[in-house]
Amino acid sequence: MERALRAVAWLAAALYVAVGVGELVFAGESFGHRAIFTAVMCIFAALVLVGVRLIDARPWVGAALASLGAIGAGISIFWTVVAVFLATAIVVLSILVARRGGKAVFASS
């Protein structure tokens, strides 16, 4: 389960950053709007990765951070559909891992 959480977290973080950069490069809004959206998506990606990393030491704090990042990004880019599924997977898996005590999620990294 820990491996699945790690894989989903990295996939989601990559998607969030890619969408943010894609928005920065291709969107038609003002540069300020695009830059803020990109920064917010990168922050959501960081929350997911930091949260998953923290699950080993502080299971519920890690699960909360990962869930916050996943839900925020999932809502921001709901139109991708994949983001909603990834957010759901991260929330469920992080809670399940936190309930088990966070057995070295990144130990094999």
VENKA-V313843 format. One record per backbone hydrogen bond with DSSP energy under -0.5 kcal/mol. CO is the residue of the C=O (numbers start at 1). NH is the residue of the N-H. E is the energy in kcal/mol with one decimal. If there is no record, write none. Layout:
co nh e
CO NH E
CO NH E
//
This chain:
co nh e
1 5 -2.2
2 6 -2.4
3 7 -2.5
4 8 -2.7
5 9 -2.5
6 10 -2.3
7 11 -2.3
8 12 -2.8
9 13 -2.7
10 14 -2.3
11 15 -2.2
12 16 -2.8
13 17 -2.4
14 18 -2.5
15 19 -2.7
16 20 -2.1
17 21 -2.8
18 22 -2.7
19 23 -2.4
20 24 -2.1
21 25 -2.3
22 26 -3.0
23 27 -1.7
30 34 -2.1
31 35 -2.8
32 36 -2.3
33 37 -2.3
34 38 -2.3
35 39 -2.5
36 40 -2.7
37 41 -2.4
38 42 -2.2
39 43 -2.2
40 44 -2.4
41 45 -2.2
42 46 -2.4
43 47 -2.6
44 48 -2.1
45 49 -2.3
46 50 -3.1
47 51 -2.6
48 52 -2.4
49 53 -2.1
50 54 -2.3
51 55 -0.9
53 56 -0.7
54 58 -3.3
58 62 -2.8
59 63 -2.4
60 64 -2.0
61 65 -2.5
62 66 -2.6
63 67 -2.4
64 68 -2.7
65 69 -2.5
66 70 -2.4
67 71 -2.9
68 72 -2.4
69 73 -2.3
70 74 -2.6
71 75 -2.3
72 76 -2.1
73 77 -2.4
75 78 -1.1
77 80 -2.1
78 81 -1.9
80 82 -3.7
81 85 -1.6
82 86 -2.8
83 87 -2.6
84 88 -2.2
85 89 -2.4
86 90 -2.7
87 91 -2.5
88 92 -2.5
89 93 -2.9
90 94 -2.7
91 95 -1.9
92 96 -2.4
93 97 -2.8
94 98 -2.4
95 99 -2.3
96 100 -1.2
97 101 -0.6
97 102 -2.5
98 101 -1.0
102 104 -1.8
104 107 -1.0
106 109 -1.3
//
